[in-house]
């Protein structure tokens, strides 16, 4: 069985008596609770390929889209799998943060702990270059006397909640909002909405005709460096949509170390970083301790946004 250098380093750091060679002893599945093709799916497939190459065991991505149930039916399947590293969840923030409050027994209390976070989706608020507002401040002023319509991917997503809370924080209201299956160049060109809450890769073909008003990301996007982050506009709104690897909380530490070693090597590789550059995604590695701290901070931000939207 071949073992990668990072995995070997992790093995040497383990307590005496831990039989690292026992894992993986069979096939490993990375469960993605969405259809194939999006950012998290592509990156998880890279991790699975490298895992198989490093350890000589079959490793594959299992797509379990939940339709109207979002990622939660897939999360239930991962929660019910053996806690031995044979199934690894590739989850958005909603699974550990929202899952425990949905009344699904398998997700309450949260059964998962992070191995690491590796992706921030490049969500933005964008409008046409011929719109009568070209900054969020101008939008706030314009909305005082004019209806401004917002298009988004669904009320359940963190970027949508952030978009609604940002308006409140800046002293204006969206005149209306609507969920769309696709939010791209055509959406703005059609005039159906005035502002779209979408990912920057979906508007790359018309980026010269679009103004990015704000980025719902931890840092400014390289493809739209002049656009402030939402947190720059309202420091309390730090919630972003990210994706990470999760395992059942009973999964042994030595198993987590093997998964983390491969995942970190993959996402920091040249091919993953080139993918990030091509799509506008922010691809990185945040280890388990930092990911747990991020979850705690996100829970506080989520509670604040919920209280703002209830007022």
C-alpha positions as CSV (number, residue, x, y, z in Angstrom):
1,X,0.0,0.0,0.0
2,X,1.4,3.4,-1.0
3,X,1.4,6.2,1.6
4,X,1.8,9.9,0.8
5,X,4.5,11.9,2.6
6,X,1.9,14.0,4.5
7,X,0.2,10.8,5.7
8,X,3.6,9.4,6.8
9,X,4.3,12.5,8.7
10,X,0.9,12.3,10.4
11,X,1.6,8.6,11.2
12,X,4.9,9.4,12.9
13,X,3.1,12.0,15.1
14,X,0.5,9.5,16.4
15,X,0.8,7.9,19.8
16,X,2.6,4.6,20.1
17,X,0.5,1.5,19.4
18,X,-1.8,3.2,16.9
19,X,-2.1,0.9,13.9
20,X,-2.3,3.5,11.1
21,X,-1.9,0.7,8.5
22,X,-5.4,-0.5,9.4
23,X,-6.9,2.5,7.6
24,X,-8.0,2.4,4.9
25,X,-8.5,-1.3,4.7
26,X,-11.3,-1.1,2.1
27,X,-13.2,1.2,-0.2
28,X,-13.8,4.8,0.9
29,X,-16.7,7.0,-0.2
30,X,-16.8,10.8,-0.2
31,X,-20.5,11.7,0.0
32,X,-21.4,15.0,-1.8
33,X,-25.1,15.8,-1.1
34,X,-25.4,17.7,-4.5
35,X,-25.5,16.7,-8.2
36,X,-22.1,16.4,-9.9
37,X,-20.3,19.3,-11.5
38,X,-20.2,22.1,-9.0
39,X,-17.2,23.4,-7.2
40,X,-17.4,21.2,-4.1
41,X,-17.9,18.1,-6.3
42,X,-14.9,18.8,-8.6
43,X,-12.6,19.4,-5.6
44,X,-13.9,16.4,-3.7
45,X,-13.2,14.2,-6.7
46,X,-9.6,15.5,-6.8
47,X,-9.3,14.5,-3.1
48,X,-10.8,11.1,-3.8
49,X,-8.4,10.5,-6.7
50,X,-5.4,11.4,-4.6
51,X,-6.6,9.3,-1.7
52,X,-6.9,6.3,-3.9
53,X,-3.4,6.9,-5.4
54,X,-1.9,7.4,-2.0
55,X,-3.4,4.4,-0.2
56,X,-4.2,1.8,-2.9
57,X,-7.9,1.5,-1.9
58,X,-10.9,2.4,-4.1
59,X,-12.1,5.9,-3.3
60,X,-15.0,7.5,-5.1
61,X,-17.5,10.3,-4.8
62,X,-21.1,9.4,-4.1
63,X,-23.5,12.1,-5.1
64,X,-26.7,12.2,-3.1
65,X,-28.7,15.3,-4.1
66,X,-31.7,15.8,-1.8
67,X,-33.9,17.9,-4.1
68,X,-36.1,20.0,-1.9
69,X,-34.4,18.6,1.1
70,X,-31.1,20.3,0.2
71,X,-28.0,18.5,1.6
72,X,-29.8,17.0,4.6
73,X,-30.9,13.6,3.2
74,X,-27.3,13.0,2.1
75,X,-26.1,14.1,5.6
76,X,-28.4,11.6,7.2
77,X,-26.9,8.8,5.1
78,X,-23.4,9.8,6.2
79,X,-24.5,10.1,9.8
80,X,-25.8,6.5,9.7
81,X,-22.6,5.1,8.1
82,X,-20.0,3.3,10.3
83,X,-17.7,5.7,12.1
84,X,-14.6,4.2,10.6
85,X,-13.7,6.6,7.8
86,X,-15.3,4.5,5.1
87,X,-17.7,7.4,4.4
88,X,-16.6,11.0,4.5
89,X,-19.1,13.9,4.1
90,X,-18.2,16.8,1.9
91,X,-20.6,19.3,3.4
92,X,-21.6,23.0,3.2
93,X,-22.0,25.0,6.3
94,X,-25.7,24.3,6.5
95,X,-25.2,20.6,7.5
96,X,-23.5,21.2,10.9
97,X,-25.1,24.6,11.5
98,X,-28.7,24.2,10.4
99,X,-29.1,20.4,10.4
100,X,-29.6,20.0,14.2
101,X,-32.6,22.4,14.1
102,X,-34.7,20.7,11.4
103,X,-36.2,18.0,13.5
104,X,-34.3,15.1,11.8
105,X,-33.4,12.7,14.5
106,X,-30.1,11.6,12.9
107,X,-28.8,15.1,12.7
108,X,-29.8,16.3,16.3
109,X,-27.5,16.6,18.0
110,X,-25.0,17.3,15.3
111,X,-23.2,14.0,14.8
112,X,-20.3,15.4,12.7
113,X,-16.9,16.9,13.4
114,X,-14.8,18.7,10.8
115,X,-11.7,17.2,9.3
116,X,-11.1,20.5,7.6
117,X,-12.6,23.2,5.5
118,X,-11.3,23.7,1.9
119,X,-13.6,25.9,-0.1
120,X,-15.4,29.2,0.1
121,X,-18.0,29.7,-2.7
122,X,-17.4,33.0,-4.4
123,X,-20.9,34.4,-3.8
124,X,-21.4,38.0,-4.9
125,X,-24.1,40.7,-5.2
126,X,-24.0,42.0,-8.8
127,X,-25.9,44.3,-11.1
128,X,-25.6,45.6,-14.6
129,X,-23.1,48.3,-15.5
130,X,-25.9,50.4,-16.7
131,X,-27.9,50.2,-13.5
132,X,-28.4,53.6,-11.7
133,X,-26.3,52.4,-8.8
134,X,-22.8,51.0,-9.0
135,X,-21.9,50.6,-5.3
136,X,-23.8,49.3,-2.3
137,X,-24.0,52.8,-0.9
138,X,-25.5,54.1,-4.1
139,X,-27.9,51.1,-4.1
140,X,-29.0,52.0,-0.5
141,X,-29.7,55.6,-1.6
142,X,-31.5,54.5,-4.8
143,X,-33.7,52.0,-2.9
144,X,-35.1,54.7,-0.7
145,X,-37.3,56.0,-3.6
146,X,-37.2,53.1,-6.1
147,X,-38.0,49.4,-6.0
148,X,-35.0,47.1,-6.2
149,X,-35.6,43.4,-6.9
150,X,-33.2,40.7,-5.7
151,X,-32.7,37.3,-7.3
152,X,-31.1,34.5,-5.2
153,X,-30.8,30.7,-5.1
154,X,-33.1,30.1,-2.1
155,X,-34.0,31.5,1.3
156,X,-32.3,28.6,3.0
157,X,-28.8,29.5,1.8
158,X,-26.4,31.6,4.0
159,X,-25.6,34.1,1.2
160,X,-29.3,34.9,0.8
161,X,-29.7,35.6,4.5
162,X,-26.6,37.7,4.4
163,X,-28.0,39.7,1.5
164,X,-31.2,40.4,3.4
165,X,-29.4,41.3,6.5
166,X,-27.0,43.6,4.7
167,X,-29.9,45.6,3.3
168,X,-31.2,46.1,6.8
169,X,-27.8,47.0,8.1
170,X,-27.4,49.7,5.4
171,X,-30.9,51.1,6.0
172,X,-32.9,49.9,3.0
173,X,-35.2,47.0,2.0
174,X,-35.4,44.9,-1.1
175,X,-38.7,45.7,-2.7
176,X,-39.1,42.0,-3.6
177,X,-37.0,38.9,-3.8
178,X,-37.3,35.6,-5.7
179,X,-35.5,32.3,-6.0
180,X,-34.1,31.2,-9.3
181,X,-32.6,27.9,-10.6
182,X,-30.1,29.9,-12.6
183,X,-28.6,33.3,-11.9
184,X,-26.3,34.4,-14.7
185,X,-25.7,36.9,-17.4
186,X,-29.1,36.3,-18.9
187,X,-30.9,37.0,-15.6
188,X,-29.5,40.5,-15.5
189,X,-29.9,41.1,-19.3
190,X,-33.6,40.1,-19.1
191,X,-34.3,42.8,-16.5
192,X,-36.2,40.3,-14.4
193,X,-34.3,41.5,-11.3
194,X,-32.0,44.4,-10.5
195,X,-29.4,42.6,-8.4
196,X,-28.4,38.9,-8.3
197,X,-26.9,37.0,-5.5
198,X,-24.9,34.4,-7.4
199,X,-21.4,33.0,-7.7
200,X,-18.8,34.9,-9.8
201,X,-18.1,32.0,-12.1
202,X,-21.7,32.1,-13.4
203,X,-21.2,35.7,-14.6
204,X,-17.6,35.4,-15.9
205,X,-18.8,35.4,-19.6
206,X,-20.3,38.9,-19.1
207,X,-18.1,40.3,-16.3
208,X,-17.3,43.4,-18.3
209,X,-21.0,44.2,-18.4
210,X,-21.5,43.5,-14.7
211,X,-20.6,45.4,-11.6
212,X,-19.9,43.3,-8.5
213,X,-21.3,45.3,-5.6
214,X,-20.1,43.1,-2.8
215,X,-18.4,39.8,-2.2
216,X,-19.9,37.4,0.4
217,X,-16.5,35.9,1.0
218,X,-13.9,36.3,3.8
219,X,-11.5,38.2,1.5
220,X,-12.0,40.3,-1.7
221,X,-12.1,38.2,-4.9
222,X,-9.2,38.4,-7.3
223,X,-11.6,38.6,-10.2
224,X,-13.4,41.6,-8.6
225,X,-10.7,43.3,-6.4
226,X,-12.6,46.6,-6.2
227,X,-15.7,45.1,-4.7
228,X,-15.7,45.2,-0.9
229,X,-16.6,42.1,1.2
230,X,-19.9,42.3,3.0
231,X,-17.9,42.3,6.3
232,X,-16.2,45.5,5.2
233,X,-19.7,47.1,4.8
234,X,-21.2,45.6,7.9
235,X,-18.6,44.0,10.2
236,X,-21.1,41.9,12.1
237,X,-22.1,40.0,8.9
238,X,-19.2,37.5,8.6
239,X,-21.2,34.5,7.5
240,X,-20.0,32.9,4.2
241,X,-20.9,29.7,2.4
242,X,-18.1,27.2,2.7
243,X,-17.5,23.5,2.2
244,X,-15.5,21.0,4.2
245,X,-14.9,17.4,5.0
246,X,-16.7,15.9,8.0
247,X,-16.7,12.5,9.7
248,X,-18.9,11.1,12.5
249,X,-17.7,12.4,15.9
250,X,-16.8,8.8,16.9
251,X,-14.3,8.4,14.1
252,X,-10.8,7.7,15.5
253,X,-8.2,10.5,15.5
254,X,-5.7,8.4,13.4
255,X,-8.3,8.0,10.7
256,X,-9.0,11.7,10.6
257,X,-5.3,12.4,10.3
258,X,-5.0,10.2,7.2
259,X,-8.0,11.9,5.5
260,X,-6.7,15.4,6.4
261,X,-3.2,14.7,5.1
262,X,-4.4,13.8,1.6
263,X,-7.0,16.5,1.5
264,X,-4.6,19.3,2.4
265,X,-2.1,18.1,-0.1
266,X,-4.8,18.0,-2.8
267,X,-6.3,21.4,-2.3
268,X,-3.0,23.1,-2.1
269,X,-1.8,21.4,-5.2
270,X,-1.2,23.3,-8.5
271,X,-4.2,21.7,-10.2
272,X,-6.6,22.7,-7.4
273,X,-5.2,26.2,-7.1
274,X,-5.5,26.6,-10.9
275,X,-9.1,25.5,-10.6
276,X,-9.6,28.2,-8.0
277,X,-8.0,30.8,-10.3
278,X,-10.2,29.7,-13.2
279,X,-13.5,29.8,-11.2
280,X,-13.0,32.6,-8.7
281,X,-13.4,30.1,-5.8
282,X,-11.3,30.5,-2.7
283,X,-9.5,27.1,-2.2
284,X,-7.4,26.6,0.9
285,X,-6.9,24.2,3.8
286,X,-8.3,25.0,7.3
287,X,-7.4,22.3,9.8
288,X,-9.8,20.6,12.2
289,X,-9.2,23.0,15.2
290,X,-9.5,26.1,13.0
291,X,-12.6,24.7,11.4
292,X,-14.2,24.0,14.7
293,X,-13.5,27.6,15.8
294,X,-15.0,28.8,12.4
295,X,-18.1,26.8,13.1
296,X,-18.5,28.4,16.5
297,X,-18.0,31.9,15.0
298,X,-20.5,31.1,12.2
299,X,-23.1,29.9,14.7
300,X,-22.9,33.3,16.5
301,X,-23.1,35.2,13.2
302,X,-26.0,33.0,12.1
303,X,-27.9,33.7,15.3
304,X,-27.3,37.4,14.9
305,X,-28.6,37.4,11.3
306,X,-31.6,35.4,12.3
307,X,-32.5,37.9,15.0
308,X,-32.0,40.8,12.6
309,X,-34.4,39.3,10.0
310,X,-37.0,38.5,12.7
311,X,-37.2,42.1,13.8
